[in-house]
C-alpha cells in the first residue's frame, strides 16, 4: 500500500497532513512553488495564488 502524498513547503520544508488542511492553513503557490503561510508572506501579495 502506498502512503498519500503530503504537501511540503519549498521554503522551509514543513509538511501538512494533506492538501485540504494545507489550503485551510493558508498555504499558497508562489511562482509555481508551494509555500506555507510564513514563507509565502516573504513575497508580495500579487505573486500569491491559492491552489
PDB file of N, H, CA, C and O in Angstrom:
ATOM      1  N   UNK A   1       0.845  -1.172   0.000  1.00  0.00           N
ATOM      2  CA  UNK A   1       0.000   0.000   0.000  1.00  0.00           C
ATOM      3  C   UNK A   1       0.897   1.243   0.000  1.00  0.00           C
ATOM      4  O   UNK A   1       1.884   1.291   0.734  1.00  0.00           O
ATOM      5  N   UNK A   2       0.565   2.235  -0.807  1.00  0.00           N
ATOM      6  H   UNK A   2      -0.237   2.196  -1.403  1.00  0.00           H
ATOM      7  CA  UNK A   2       1.363   3.458  -0.852  1.00  0.00           C
ATOM      8  C   UNK A   2       0.798   4.494   0.103  1.00  0.00           C
ATOM      9  O   UNK A   2      -0.403   4.532   0.373  1.00  0.00           O
ATOM     10  N   UNK A   3       1.677   5.316   0.597  1.00  0.00           N
ATOM     11  H   UNK A   3       2.652   5.285   0.378  1.00  0.00           H
ATOM     12  CA  UNK A   3       1.271   6.386   1.514  1.00  0.00           C
ATOM     13  C   UNK A   3       0.807   7.590   0.699  1.00  0.00           C
ATOM     14  O   UNK A   3       1.361   7.850  -0.369  1.00  0.00           O
ATOM     15  N   UNK A   4      -0.197   8.334   1.174  1.00  0.00           N
ATOM     16  H   UNK A   4      -0.647   8.124   2.041  1.00  0.00           H
ATOM     17  CA  UNK A   4      -0.641   9.517   0.450  1.00  0.00           C
ATOM     18  C   UNK A   4       0.450  10.591   0.435  1.00  0.00           C
ATOM     19  O   UNK A   4       1.269  10.672   1.351  1.00  0.00           O
ATOM     20  N   UNK A   5       0.448  11.392  -0.593  1.00  0.00           N
ATOM     21  H   UNK A   5      -0.217  11.326  -1.337  1.00  0.00           H
ATOM     22  CA  UNK A   5       1.436  12.462  -0.738  1.00  0.00           C
ATOM     23  C   UNK A   5       1.080  13.602   0.202  1.00  0.00           C
ATOM     24  O   UNK A   5      -0.062  14.061   0.228  1.00  0.00           O
ATOM     25  N   UNK A   6       2.058  14.058   0.973  1.00  0.00           N
ATOM     26  H   UNK A   6       2.986  13.685   0.952  1.00  0.00           H
ATOM     27  CA  UNK A   6       1.861  15.192   1.858  1.00  0.00           C
ATOM     28  C   UNK A   6       2.428  16.439   1.187  1.00  0.00           C
ATOM     29  O   UNK A   6       3.513  16.386   0.608  1.00  0.00           O
ATOM     30  N   UNK A   7       1.702  17.570   1.257  1.00  0.00           N
ATOM     31  H   UNK A   7       0.820  17.612   1.727  1.00  0.00           H
ATOM     32  CA  UNK A   7       2.273  18.794   0.729  1.00  0.00           C
ATOM     33  C   UNK A   7       3.489  19.220   1.545  1.00  0.00           C
ATOM     34  O   UNK A   7       3.494  19.101   2.770  1.00  0.00           O
ATOM     35  N   UNK A   8       4.513  19.714   0.866  1.00  0.00           N
ATOM     36  H   UNK A   8       4.510  19.811  -0.129  1.00  0.00           H
ATOM     37  CA  UNK A   8       5.738  20.154   1.537  1.00  0.00           C
ATOM     38  C   UNK A   8       6.089  21.554   1.055  1.00  0.00           C
ATOM     39  O   UNK A   8       6.091  21.818  -0.147  1.00  0.00           O
ATOM     40  N   UNK A   9       6.385  22.449   1.989  1.00  0.00           N
ATOM     41  H   UNK A   9       6.383  22.234   2.966  1.00  0.00           H
ATOM     42  CA  UNK A   9       6.782  23.818   1.670  1.00  0.00           C
ATOM     43  C   UNK A   9       8.175  23.809   1.043  1.00  0.00           C
ATOM     44  O   UNK A   9       9.097  23.188   1.572  1.00  0.00           O
ATOM     45  N   UNK A  10       8.322  24.503  -0.086  1.00  0.00           N
ATOM     46  H   UNK A  10       7.573  25.008  -0.515  1.00  0.00           H
ATOM     47  CA  UNK A  10       9.626  24.565  -0.730  1.00  0.00           C
ATOM     48  C   UNK A  10      10.537  25.580  -0.052  1.00  0.00           C
ATOM     49  O   UNK A  10      11.732  25.626  -0.345  1.00  0.00           O
ATOM     50  N   UNK A  11       9.997  26.389   0.843  1.00  0.00           N
ATOM     51  H   UNK A  11       9.026  26.352   1.082  1.00  0.00           H
ATOM     52  CA  UNK A  11      10.810  27.371   1.545  1.00  0.00           C
ATOM     53  C   UNK A  11      11.476  26.807   2.788  1.00  0.00           C
ATOM     54  O   UNK A  11      12.686  26.942   2.972  1.00  0.00           O
ATOM     55  N   UNK A  12      10.671  26.166   3.647  1.00  0.00           N
ATOM     56  H   UNK A  12       9.688  26.056   3.497  1.00  0.00           H
ATOM     57  CA  UNK A  12      11.212  25.698   4.926  1.00  0.00           C
ATOM     58  C   UNK A  12      11.151  24.184   5.092  1.00  0.00           C
ATOM     59  O   UNK A  12      11.754  23.645   6.020  1.00  0.00           O
ATOM     60  N   UNK A  13      10.436  23.491   4.213  1.00  0.00           N
ATOM     61  H   UNK A  13       9.946  23.929   3.460  1.00  0.00           H
ATOM     62  CA  UNK A  13      10.353  22.040   4.299  1.00  0.00           C
ATOM     63  C   UNK A  13       9.252  21.513   5.196  1.00  0.00           C
ATOM     64  O   UNK A  13       9.146  20.301   5.381  1.00  0.00           O
ATOM     65  N   UNK A  14       8.427  22.386   5.760  1.00  0.00           N
ATOM     66  H   UNK A  14       8.513  23.371   5.609  1.00  0.00           H
ATOM     67  CA  UNK A  14       7.336  21.962   6.618  1.00  0.00           C
ATOM     68  C   UNK A  14       6.317  21.171   5.801  1.00  0.00           C
ATOM     69  O   UNK A  14       6.081  21.481   4.633  1.00  0.00           O
ATOM     70  N   UNK A  15       5.717  20.156   6.409  1.00  0.00           N
ATOM     71  H   UNK A  15       5.910  19.904   7.357  1.00  0.00           H
ATOM     72  CA  UNK A  15       4.694  19.371   5.735  1.00  0.00           C
ATOM     73  C   UNK A  15       3.365  19.527   6.469  1.00  0.00           C
ATOM     74  O   UNK A  15       3.323  19.921   7.635  1.00  0.00           O
ATOM     75  N   UNK A  16       2.283  19.208   5.762  1.00  0.00           N
ATOM     76  H   UNK A  16       2.317  18.888   4.815  1.00  0.00           H
ATOM     77  CA  UNK A  16       0.958  19.225   6.363  1.00  0.00           C
ATOM     78  C   UNK A  16       0.318  17.866   6.112  1.00  0.00           C
ATOM     79  O   UNK A  16       0.825  17.084   5.308  1.00  0.00           O
ATOM     80  N   UNK A  17      -0.780  17.576   6.784  1.00  0.00           N
ATOM     81  H   UNK A  17      -1.193  18.210   7.438  1.00  0.00           H
ATOM     82  CA  UNK A  17      -1.406  16.263   6.661  1.00  0.00           C
ATOM     83  C   UNK A  17      -1.844  15.946   5.242  1.00  0.00           C
ATOM     84  O   UNK A  17      -1.561  14.863   4.728  1.00  0.00           O
ATOM     85  N   UNK A  18      -2.532  16.886   4.608  1.00  0.00           N
ATOM     86  H   UNK A  18      -2.762  17.765   5.025  1.00  0.00           H
ATOM     87  CA  UNK A  18      -2.981  16.712   3.231  1.00  0.00           C
ATOM     88  C   UNK A  18      -3.249  18.085   2.631  1.00  0.00           C
ATOM     89  O   UNK A  18      -3.094  19.103   3.306  1.00  0.00           O
ATOM     90  N   UNK A  19      -3.645  18.115   1.377  1.00  0.00           N
ATOM     91  H   UNK A  19      -3.770  17.289   0.828  1.00  0.00           H
ATOM     92  CA  UNK A  19      -3.822  19.392   0.690  1.00  0.00           C
ATOM     93  C   UNK A  19      -5.031  20.172   1.197  1.00  0.00           C
ATOM     94  O   UNK A  19      -5.051  21.399   1.100  1.00  0.00           O
ATOM     95  N   UNK A  20      -6.027  19.491   1.728  1.00  0.00           N
ATOM     96  H   UNK A  20      -6.011  18.494   1.807  1.00  0.00           H
ATOM     97  CA  UNK A  20      -7.189  20.191   2.302  1.00  0.00           C
ATOM     98  C   UNK A  20      -6.765  20.976   3.542  1.00  0.00           C
ATOM     99  O   UNK A  20      -7.133  22.140   3.699  1.00  0.00           O
ATOM    100  N   UNK A  21      -5.997  20.343   4.412  1.00  0.00           N
ATOM    101  H   UNK A  21      -5.698  19.397   4.284  1.00  0.00           H
ATOM    102  CA  UNK A  21      -5.513  21.025   5.620  1.00  0.00           C
ATOM    103  C   UNK A  21      -4.556  22.159   5.248  1.00  0.00           C
ATOM    104  O   UNK A  21      -4.573  23.218   5.875  1.00  0.00           O
ATOM    105  N   UNK A  22      -3.736  21.939   4.244  1.00  0.00           N
ATOM    106  H   UNK A  22      -3.723  21.079   3.734  1.00  0.00           H
ATOM    107  CA  UNK A  22      -2.792  22.981   3.819  1.00  0.00           C
ATOM    108  C   UNK A  22      -3.534  24.193   3.275  1.00  0.00           C
ATOM    109  O   UNK A  22      -3.165  25.329   3.573  1.00  0.00           O
ATOM    110  N   UNK A  23      -4.567  23.964   2.487  1.00  0.00           N
ATOM    111  H   UNK A  23      -4.866  23.041   2.246  1.00  0.00           H
ATOM    112  CA  UNK A  23      -5.358  25.077   1.950  1.00  0.00           C
ATOM    113  C   UNK A  23      -6.055  25.835   3.075  1.00  0.00           C
ATOM    114  O   UNK A  23      -6.120  27.064   3.047  1.00  0.00           O
ATOM    115  N   UNK A  24      -6.570  25.117   4.053  1.00  0.00           N
ATOM    116  H   UNK A  24      -6.517  24.119   4.075  1.00  0.00           H
ATOM    117  CA  UNK A  24      -7.231  25.751   5.193  1.00  0.00           C
ATOM    118  C   UNK A  24      -6.244  26.548   6.044  1.00  0.00           C
ATOM    119  O   UNK A  24      -6.624  27.538   6.670  1.00  0.00           O
ATOM    120  N   UNK A  25      -4.996  26.129   6.071  1.00  0.00           N
ATOM    121  H   UNK A  25      -4.687  25.325   5.563  1.00  0.00           H
ATOM    122  CA  UNK A  25      -3.973  26.816   6.860  1.00  0.00           C
ATOM    123  C   UNK A  25      -3.372  28.011   6.119  1.00  0.00           C
ATOM    124  O   UNK A  25      -2.530  28.719   6.671  1.00  0.00           O
ATOM    125  N   UNK A  26      -3.793  28.237   4.886  1.00  0.00           N
ATOM    126  H   UNK A  26      -4.477  27.661   4.438  1.00  0.00           H
ATOM    127  CA  UNK A  26      -3.334  29.417   4.168  1.00  0.00           C
ATOM    128  C   UNK A  26      -2.118  29.212   3.291  1.00  0.00           C
ATOM    129  O   UNK A  26      -1.453  30.178   2.917  1.00  0.00           O
ATOM    130  N   UNK A  27      -1.817  27.967   2.957  1.00  0.00           N
ATOM    131  H   UNK A  27      -2.356  27.182   3.261  1.00  0.00           H
ATOM    132  CA  UNK A  27      -0.696  27.720   2.053  1.00  0.00           C
ATOM    133  C   UNK A  27      -1.020  28.316   0.695  1.00  0.00           C
ATOM    134  O   UNK A  27      -2.185  28.369   0.301  1.00  0.00           O
ATOM    135  N   UNK A  28       0.001  28.764  -0.024  1.00  0.00           N
ATOM    136  H   UNK A  28       0.948  28.721   0.296  1.00  0.00           H
ATOM    137  CA  UNK A  28      -0.186  29.411  -1.323  1.00  0.00           C
ATOM    138  C   UNK A  28       0.843  28.927  -2.320  1.00  0.00           C
ATOM    139  O   UNK A  28       1.892  28.403  -1.943  1.00  0.00           O
ATOM    140  N   UNK A  29       0.540  29.104  -3.587  1.00  0.00           N
ATOM    141  H   UNK A  29      -0.312  29.529  -3.893  1.00  0.00           H
ATOM    142  CA  UNK A  29       1.518  28.881  -4.656  1.00  0.00           C
ATOM    143  C   UNK A  29       2.143  30.224  -4.972  1.00  0.00           C
ATOM    144  O   UNK A  29       1.438  31.189  -5.268  1.00  0.00           O
ATOM    145  N   UNK A  30       3.456  30.287  -4.911  1.00  0.00           N
ATOM    146  H   UNK A  30       4.029  29.503  -4.671  1.00  0.00           H
ATOM    147  CA  UNK A  30       4.208  31.497  -5.233  1.00  0.00           C
ATOM    148  C   UNK A  30       5.221  31.107  -6.301  1.00  0.00           C
ATOM    149  O   UNK A  30       6.088  30.262  -6.079  1.00  0.00           O
ATOM    150  N   UNK A  31       5.097  31.735  -7.454  1.00  0.00           N
ATOM    151  H   UNK A  31       4.393  32.422  -7.634  1.00  0.00           H
ATOM    152  CA  UNK A  31       5.980  31.444  -8.589  1.00  0.00           C
ATOM    153  C   UNK A  31       5.981  29.955  -8.935  1.00  0.00           C
ATOM    154  O   UNK A  31       7.016  29.394  -9.296  1.00  0.00           O
ATOM    155  N   UNK A  32       4.808  29.320  -8.821  1.00  0.00           N
ATOM    156  H   UNK A  32       3.967  29.776  -8.528  1.00  0.00           H
ATOM    157  CA  UNK A  32       4.669  27.918  -9.178  1.00  0.00           C
ATOM    158  C   UNK A  32       5.124  26.935  -8.124  1.00  0.00           C
ATOM    159  O   UNK A  32       5.093  25.727  -8.358  1.00  0.00           O
ATOM    160  N   UNK A  33       5.543  27.415  -6.978  1.00  0.00           N
ATOM    161  H   UNK A  33       5.568  28.396  -6.788  1.00  0.00           H
ATOM    162  CA  UNK A  33       6.002  26.527  -5.899  1.00  0.00           C
ATOM    163  C   UNK A  33       5.105  26.676  -4.689  1.00  0.00           C
ATOM    164  O   UNK A  33       4.628  27.769  -4.384  1.00  0.00           O
ATOM    165  N   UNK A  34       4.878  25.569  -4.002  1.00  0.00           N
ATOM    166  H   UNK A  34       5.265  24.680  -4.250  1.00  0.00           H
ATOM    167  CA  UNK A  34       4.009  25.551  -2.831  1.00  0.00           C
ATOM    168  C   UNK A  34       4.755  26.087  -1.618  1.00  0.00           C
ATOM    169  O   UNK A  34       5.873  25.660  -1.328  1.00  0.00           O
ATOM    170  N   UNK A  35       4.130  27.028  -0.910  1.00  0.00           N
ATOM    171  H   UNK A  35       3.222  27.375  -1.146  1.00  0.00           H
ATOM    172  CA  UNK A  35       4.749  27.635   0.281  1.00  0.00           C
ATOM    173  C   UNK A  35       3.736  27.716   1.415  1.00  0.00           C
ATOM    174  O   UNK A  35       2.548  27.943   1.184  1.00  0.00           O
ATOM    175  N   UNK A  36       4.218  27.527   2.646  1.00  0.00           N
ATOM    176  H   UNK A  36       5.183  27.343   2.833  1.00  0.00           H
ATOM    177  CA  UNK A  36       3.354  27.688   3.813  1.00  0.00           C
ATOM    178  C   UNK A  36       3.102  29.181   4.029  1.00  0.00           C
ATOM    179  O   UNK A  36       3.729  30.022   3.384  1.00  0.00           O
ATOM    180  N   UNK A  37       2.202  29.498   4.922  1.00  0.00           N
ATOM    181  H   UNK A  37       1.693  28.815   5.446  1.00  0.00           H
ATOM    182  CA  UNK A  37       1.830  30.906   5.140  1.00  0.00           C
ATOM    183  C   UNK A  37       3.023  31.790   5.525  1.00  0.00           C
ATOM    184  O   UNK A  37       3.176  32.864   4.943  1.00  0.00           O
ATOM    185  N   UNK A  38       3.877  31.386   6.482  1.00  0.00           N
ATOM    186  H   UNK A  38       3.753  30.513   6.954  1.00  0.00           H
ATOM    187  CA  UNK A  38       5.015  32.244   6.832  1.00  0.00           C
ATOM    188  C   UNK A  38       5.989  32.455   5.665  1.00  0.00           C
ATOM    189  O   UNK A  38       6.497  33.561   5.477  1.00  0.00           O
ATOM    190  N   UNK A  39       6.245  31.420   4.896  1.00  0.00           N
ATOM    191  H   UNK A  39       5.832  30.522   5.049  1.00  0.00           H
ATOM    192  CA  UNK A  39       7.171  31.561   3.761  1.00  0.00           C
ATOM    193  C   UNK A  39       6.550  32.380   2.640  1.00  0.00           C
ATOM    194  O   UNK A  39       7.250  33.139   1.970  1.00  0.00           O
ATOM    195  N   UNK A  40       5.245  32.238   2.425  1.00  0.00           N
ATOM    196  H   UNK A  40       4.676  31.621   2.968  1.00  0.00           H
ATOM    197  CA  UNK A  40       4.567  32.995   1.376  1.00  0.00           C
ATOM    198  C   UNK A  40       4.502  34.480   1.723  1.00  0.00           C
ATOM    199  O   UNK A  40       4.427  35.323   0.829  1.00  0.00           O
ATOM    200  N   UNK A  41       4.532  34.802   3.004  1.00  0.00           N
ATOM    201  H   UNK A  41       4.594  34.117   3.730  1.00  0.00           H
ATOM    202  CA  UNK A  41       4.438  36.216   3.401  1.00  0.00           C
ATOM    203  C   UNK A  41       5.709  36.995   3.049  1.00  0.00           C
ATOM    204  O   UNK A  41       5.712  38.224   3.114  1.00  0.00           O
ATOM    205  N   UNK A  42       6.777  36.303   2.682  1.00  0.00           N
ATOM    206  H   UNK A  42       6.775  35.304   2.630  1.00  0.00           H
ATOM    207  CA  UNK A  42       8.003  36.979   2.255  1.00  0.00           C
ATOM    208  C   UNK A  42       7.874  37.582   0.860  1.00  0.00           C
ATOM    209  O   UNK A  42       8.717  38.377   0.445  1.00  0.00           O
ATOM    210  N   UNK A  43       6.809  37.201   0.131  1.00  0.00           N
ATOM    211  H   UNK A  43       6.124  36.555   0.469  1.00  0.00           H
ATOM    212  CA  UNK A  43       6.600  37.667  -1.235  1.00  0.00           C
ATOM    213  C   UNK A  43       5.413  38.630  -1.283  1.00  0.00           C
ATOM    214  O   UNK A  43       4.523  38.538  -0.437  1.00  0.00           O
ATOM    215  N   UNK A  44       5.376  39.553  -2.252  1.00  0.00           N
ATOM    216  H   UNK A  44       6.099  39.628  -2.939  1.00  0.00           H
ATOM    217  CA  UNK A  44       4.231  40.462  -2.368  1.00  0.00           C
ATOM    218  C   UNK A  44       2.943  39.686  -2.673  1.00  0.00           C
ATOM    219  O   UNK A  44       2.988  38.619  -3.284  1.00  0.00           O
ATOM    220  N   UNK A  45       1.815  40.220  -2.250  1.00  0.00           N
ATOM    221  H   UNK A  45       1.779  41.087  -1.753  1.00  0.00           H
ATOM    222  CA  UNK A  45       0.531  39.532  -2.380  1.00  0.00           C
ATOM    223  C   UNK A  45       0.164  39.247  -3.836  1.00  0.00           C
ATOM    224  O   UNK A  45      -0.512  38.252  -4.101  1.00  0.00           O
ATOM    225  N   UNK A  46       0.578  40.072  -4.775  1.00  0.00           N
ATOM    226  H   UNK A  46       1.127  40.880  -4.560  1.00  0.00           H
ATOM    227  CA  UNK A  46       0.206  39.838  -6.173  1.00  0.00           C
ATOM    228  C   UNK A  46       0.880  38.589  -6.748  1.00  0.00           C
ATOM    229  O   UNK A  46       0.481  38.110  -7.810  1.00  0.00           O
ATOM    230  N   UNK A  47       1.883  38.065  -6.068  1.00  0.00           N
ATOM    231  H   UNK A  47       2.207  38.454  -5.205  1.00  0.00           H
ATOM    232  CA  UNK A  47       2.557  36.843  -6.521  1.00  0.00           C
ATOM    233  C   UNK A  47       1.887  35.582  -5.981  1.00  0.00           C
ATOM    234  O   UNK A  47       2.197  34.484  -6.444  1.00  0.00           O
ATOM    235  N   UNK A  48       0.985  35.710  -5.022  1.00  0.00           N
ATOM    236  H   UNK A  48       0.733  36.601  -4.646  1.00  0.00           H
ATOM    237  CA  UNK A  48       0.337  34.555  -4.392  1.00  0.00           C
ATOM    238  C   UNK A  48      -0.813  34.065  -5.256  1.00  0.00           C
ATOM    239  O   UNK A  48      -1.510  34.838  -5.913  1.00  0.00           O
ATOM    240  N   UNK A  49      -0.982  32.756  -5.228  1.00  0.00           N
ATOM    241  H   UNK A  49      -0.416  32.128  -4.695  1.00  0.00           H
ATOM    242  CA  UNK A  49      -2.134  32.135  -5.888  1.00  0.00           C
ATOM    243  C   UNK A  49      -2.543  30.953  -5.028  1.00  0.00           C
ATOM    244  O   UNK A  49      -1.703  30.142  -4.640  1.00  0.00           O
ATOM    245  N   UNK A  50      -3.841  30.855  -4.727  1.00  0.00           N
ATOM    246  H   UNK A  50      -4.524  31.514  -5.042  1.00  0.00           H
ATOM    247  CA  UNK A  50      -4.284  29.702  -3.950  1.00  0.00           C
ATOM    248  C   UNK A  50      -4.263  28.466  -4.834  1.00  0.00           C
ATOM    249  O   UNK A  50      -4.316  28.571  -6.059  1.00  0.00           O
ATOM    250  N   UNK A  51      -4.185  27.305  -4.219  1.00  0.00           N
ATOM    251  H   UNK A  51      -4.142  27.219  -3.224  1.00  0.00           H
ATOM    252  CA  UNK A  51      -4.119  26.078  -5.019  1.00  0.00           C
ATOM    253  C   UNK A  51      -5.354  25.250  -4.852  1.00  0.00           C
ATOM    254  O   UNK A  51      -5.467  24.181  -5.453  1.00  0.00           O
TER     255      UNK A  51
END
